[in-house]
């Protein structure tokens, strides 16, 4: 039996606009609320799929004065409806799949730069 570890890396709390492409190729606007080298937590106003389904996410990151447009395949690992929100909001945990090494390093650099800024250099 294979076990998947969901939180493998440091995560940065952020708010980055993203677009999710579902299996049916529907495009849904979302926001990345935190990100790591291995995945992200999305905030969306409608469901984007079920646990285990594949989606694609596209977003822009800026690290060390370099902007890069990224697009990754991902697997939905968890879905939670945020209580008390009207209209409903969903938190969707995703795990990135088949990331090119340079894109993965860019995300790691972004995360650590963001954490350094957020927590200071002490």
C-alpha positions as CSV (number, residue, x, y, z in Angstrom):
1,X,0.0,0.0,0.0
2,X,1.4,3.4,-1.0
3,X,1.1,6.3,1.5
4,X,1.0,9.9,0.3
5,X,2.5,12.5,2.6
6,X,0.6,15.7,1.9
7,X,2.7,18.3,3.6
8,X,6.2,17.8,2.5
9,X,7.6,21.3,2.3
10,X,7.5,24.7,4.0
11,X,4.4,26.7,3.0
12,X,4.0,30.4,2.4
13,X,0.7,32.1,3.2
14,X,-0.2,34.2,0.2
15,X,-3.1,35.4,-2.0
16,X,-2.3,34.8,-5.7
17,X,-5.0,34.7,-8.4
18,X,-5.0,31.5,-10.3
19,X,-7.1,29.7,-12.9
20,X,-8.1,26.1,-12.5
21,X,-8.9,23.8,-15.4
22,X,-11.1,20.9,-14.5
23,X,-11.4,17.5,-16.2
24,X,-14.3,18.9,-18.3
25,X,-11.9,21.7,-19.3
26,X,-14.0,24.3,-17.5
27,X,-12.0,27.3,-16.4
28,X,-12.6,28.4,-12.8
29,X,-11.1,31.5,-11.1
30,X,-9.5,30.7,-7.8
31,X,-6.9,32.1,-5.3
32,X,-3.9,30.3,-4.0
33,X,-3.9,30.8,-0.2
34,X,-0.7,29.0,0.5
35,X,1.9,27.3,-1.6
36,X,4.9,24.9,-1.2
37,X,7.2,23.1,-3.6
38,X,4.8,20.1,-3.6
39,X,1.4,21.7,-3.6
40,X,-1.0,24.5,-2.7
41,X,-4.3,25.3,-1.0
42,X,-6.9,26.9,-3.3
43,X,-9.8,29.1,-2.3
44,X,-12.7,28.7,-4.8
45,X,-16.4,29.7,-5.0
46,X,-17.4,26.4,-6.5
47,X,-16.2,22.8,-6.4
48,X,-13.4,22.0,-8.9
49,X,-13.5,18.2,-8.6
50,X,-13.4,15.4,-6.1
51,X,-10.5,14.0,-4.1
52,X,-8.2,12.0,-6.4
53,X,-9.2,13.9,-9.6
54,X,-6.6,15.7,-11.7
55,X,-6.8,19.4,-12.5
56,X,-4.5,22.0,-13.9
57,X,-3.6,25.3,-12.3
58,X,-2.1,28.4,-14.0
59,X,-0.7,31.4,-12.1
60,X,2.1,34.0,-12.0
61,X,4.9,34.1,-9.4
62,X,7.5,36.8,-8.8
63,X,10.8,35.8,-7.1
64,X,14.1,37.8,-7.0
65,X,12.6,40.4,-9.4
66,X,11.8,37.7,-12.0
67,X,8.2,37.0,-13.0
68,X,7.2,33.6,-14.3
69,X,3.9,32.2,-15.6
70,X,3.5,28.6,-14.3
71,X,1.1,25.9,-15.2
72,X,1.0,22.6,-13.3
73,X,-1.0,19.4,-13.3
74,X,-2.2,18.6,-9.8
75,X,-4.2,16.0,-7.9
76,X,-7.0,17.1,-5.5
77,X,-6.0,15.8,-2.0
78,X,-8.8,17.4,0.1
79,X,-11.8,19.5,-0.2
80,X,-13.5,21.5,2.6
81,X,-16.4,23.9,2.6
82,X,-15.7,27.0,4.7
83,X,-18.5,27.3,7.2
84,X,-20.4,30.6,7.6
85,X,-19.6,31.9,4.1
86,X,-22.4,33.1,1.8
87,X,-21.9,32.3,-1.1
88,X,-20.0,29.2,-0.1
89,X,-16.2,29.1,-0.3
90,X,-14.2,25.9,-0.7
91,X,-10.6,25.1,0.3
92,X,-9.0,22.6,-2.0
93,X,-5.7,21.1,-1.2
94,X,-3.7,20.0,-4.3
95,X,-0.5,18.2,-4.9
96,X,1.5,19.3,-7.9
97,X,2.4,16.5,-10.4
98,X,5.3,16.2,-12.9
99,X,6.9,19.6,-12.2
100,X,9.9,20.5,-14.2
101,X,13.0,20.9,-12.0
102,X,13.5,24.6,-12.8
103,X,9.8,25.4,-12.1
104,X,10.0,23.5,-8.7
105,X,13.2,25.4,-7.8
106,X,11.4,28.7,-8.7
107,X,8.5,27.8,-6.4
108,X,10.9,26.9,-3.6
109,X,12.8,30.2,-4.0
110,X,9.5,32.1,-4.0
111,X,8.4,30.3,-0.8
112,X,11.6,30.9,1.1
113,X,11.8,34.6,-0.1
114,X,8.2,35.1,1.1
115,X,8.9,33.4,4.5
116,X,12.0,35.5,5.0
117,X,10.1,38.7,4.3
118,X,7.1,37.5,6.5
119,X,9.2,36.5,9.5
120,X,12.3,38.7,9.0
121,X,15.8,37.6,8.7
122,X,16.4,36.7,12.4
